[in-house]
Amino acid sequence: MKFMIVGKASAETEAGALPSQELVDNMHAYNEELAKAGVLLAAEGLYPSSEGAQIAYSGGRSKVIDGPFAEAKELIAGFWLIQVKSREEAVEWALRVPVPPGHEGIGLDVWRVFDASDVPDESLPPEELDREKALRERLGADGTS
């Protein structure tokens, strides 16, 4: 099972403030621990929302809305993508994320990631299975991504 651990933004991350060296070291140690356990698929920090955009849909049309966006607590500052055996294991890993100063009450989200392997092969037409397999091969995936 894949899960995404989502780190919420704060006023500091939205302002583009860099984390302390201590936090960087703690995050690096955490990421190494995930990698050593063989569960880490990806881990990335995000730029402030001022560097991003949102796409809104209305009446069949799309509209680009440039950042920054209003509520920092509703934004994300980074994520980990992990592959574990259960939701409980994902939560255990999330509980070990180093807490940045000033993040009291902000917290993390832990979301299960829907994977093509979650759909039984017999429920997809053969041409769709072939398309999915070819895409994963092009991406260098082994079917577990």
C-alpha positions as CSV (number, residue, x, y, z in Angstrom):
1,M,0.0,0.0,0.0
2,K,1.2,3.5,-0.8
3,F,0.6,6.4,1.4
4,M,1.4,10.1,1.2
5,I,2.4,11.9,4.3
6,V,1.6,15.6,3.7
7,G,3.3,18.3,5.7
8,K,1.2,21.4,6.1
9,A,2.4,24.9,5.3
10,S,2.9,27.6,7.9
11,A,3.4,31.4,7.7
12,E,7.1,30.7,7.7
13,T,7.1,28.3,4.8
14,E,4.7,30.5,2.8
15,A,7.2,33.4,3.4
16,G,9.9,31.3,1.9
17,A,11.9,31.0,5.1
18,L,14.5,28.2,5.0
19,P,14.4,25.7,7.8
20,S,17.1,25.7,10.5
21,Q,20.2,23.5,10.0
22,E,19.0,21.4,12.9
23,L,15.6,20.7,11.2
24,V,17.4,19.9,7.9
25,D,19.6,17.4,9.7
26,N,16.6,15.8,11.5
27,M,14.7,15.6,8.2
28,H,17.6,14.1,6.5
29,A,18.0,11.5,9.3
30,Y,14.3,10.7,9.0
31,N,14.5,10.3,5.2
32,E,17.5,8.0,5.6
33,E,15.6,5.9,8.1
34,L,12.7,5.6,5.7
35,A,15.1,4.6,2.9
36,K,17.0,2.1,5.1
37,A,13.7,0.5,5.9
38,G,12.9,0.2,2.2
39,V,9.7,2.2,2.4
40,L,10.6,5.6,0.9
41,L,9.5,6.2,-2.7
42,A,9.8,10.0,-2.7
43,A,10.3,13.0,-0.4
44,E,10.1,16.6,-1.5
45,G,9.6,20.0,-0.1
46,L,7.6,22.6,-1.9
47,Y,8.1,26.2,-2.7
48,P,5.6,28.7,-1.3
49,S,2.3,29.0,-3.0
50,S,3.4,32.3,-4.5
51,E,5.5,30.1,-6.9
52,G,2.4,28.0,-7.8
53,A,-0.9,28.2,-9.6
54,Q,-4.3,26.7,-9.3
55,I,-6.6,25.6,-12.1
56,A,-10.3,26.3,-11.6
57,Y,-13.1,24.8,-13.8
58,S,-16.4,26.4,-14.5
59,G,-18.8,25.8,-17.4
60,G,-16.4,23.4,-19.1
61,R,-13.6,26.0,-19.1
62,S,-10.5,26.3,-17.1
63,K,-9.0,29.4,-15.5
64,V,-5.5,29.8,-14.1
65,I,-5.2,31.4,-10.7
66,D,-1.7,32.5,-9.7
67,G,-0.5,32.2,-6.1
68,P,0.0,33.1,-3.4
69,F,-3.1,31.6,-1.9
70,A,-5.0,32.7,1.2
71,E,-4.9,30.2,4.1
72,A,-1.4,28.8,4.8
73,K,-2.9,26.1,7.0
74,E,-4.8,24.7,4.0
75,L,-1.6,24.5,1.9
76,I,1.1,21.9,1.9
77,A,4.9,22.5,2.3
78,G,6.1,19.0,1.4
79,F,5.4,15.3,1.3
80,W,6.7,11.8,1.6
81,L,5.5,9.0,-0.5
82,I,5.9,5.6,1.2
83,Q,5.0,2.0,0.5
84,V,4.1,0.0,3.6
85,K,2.0,-2.9,4.6
86,S,-0.9,-1.1,6.3
87,R,-2.4,2.2,7.3
88,E,-1.2,1.7,10.8
89,E,2.4,1.4,9.6
90,A,2.0,4.6,7.6
91,V,0.7,6.4,10.7
92,E,3.6,5.0,12.8
93,W,6.1,6.5,10.2
94,A,4.2,9.8,10.2
95,L,4.4,10.0,14.0
96,R,8.2,10.0,13.6
97,V,8.4,13.1,11.3
98,P,10.5,15.8,13.0
99,V,8.2,18.6,14.1
100,P,9.4,22.0,12.8
101,P,9.4,24.9,15.3
102,G,6.2,27.0,15.1
103,H,4.1,24.1,13.7
104,E,2.2,23.5,16.9
105,G,-1.3,22.5,16.0
106,I,-0.6,22.3,12.3
107,G,0.0,18.6,12.0
108,L,0.3,16.2,9.1
109,D,-2.1,14.3,6.8
110,V,-1.7,10.6,6.0
111,W,-3.5,9.7,2.7
112,R,-3.7,6.3,1.0
113,V,-2.6,6.6,-2.6
114,F,-4.8,4.9,-5.2
115,D,-2.6,2.6,-7.3
116,A,-3.4,0.9,-10.6
117,S,-2.5,-2.4,-8.8
118,D,-5.5,-1.8,-6.6
119,V,-7.8,-2.5,-9.5
120,P,-8.2,-6.2,-10.3
121,D,-6.7,-7.0,-13.7
122,E,-9.9,-8.8,-14.8
123,S,-11.9,-5.6,-14.4
124,L,-9.9,-3.8,-17.0
125,P,-9.9,-4.5,-20.8
126,P,-6.7,-6.1,-22.1
127,E,-5.8,-3.0,-24.1
128,E,-6.0,-0.8,-21.0
129,L,-3.8,-3.3,-19.1
130,D,-1.3,-3.1,-22.0
131,R,-1.4,0.7,-22.0
132,E,-0.8,0.9,-18.2
133,K,2.1,-1.6,-18.4
134,A,3.8,0.3,-21.3
135,L,3.5,3.6,-19.4
136,R,5.0,2.1,-16.2
137,E,7.9,0.6,-18.3
138,R,8.5,4.0,-19.9
139,L,8.6,5.6,-16.5
140,G,11.1,2.9,-15.3
141,A,8.5,1.6,-12.8
142,D,8.2,-2.0,-11.9
143,G,4.4,-2.0,-11.4
144,T,4.6,-1.0,-7.7
145,S,4.7,2.7,-8.2
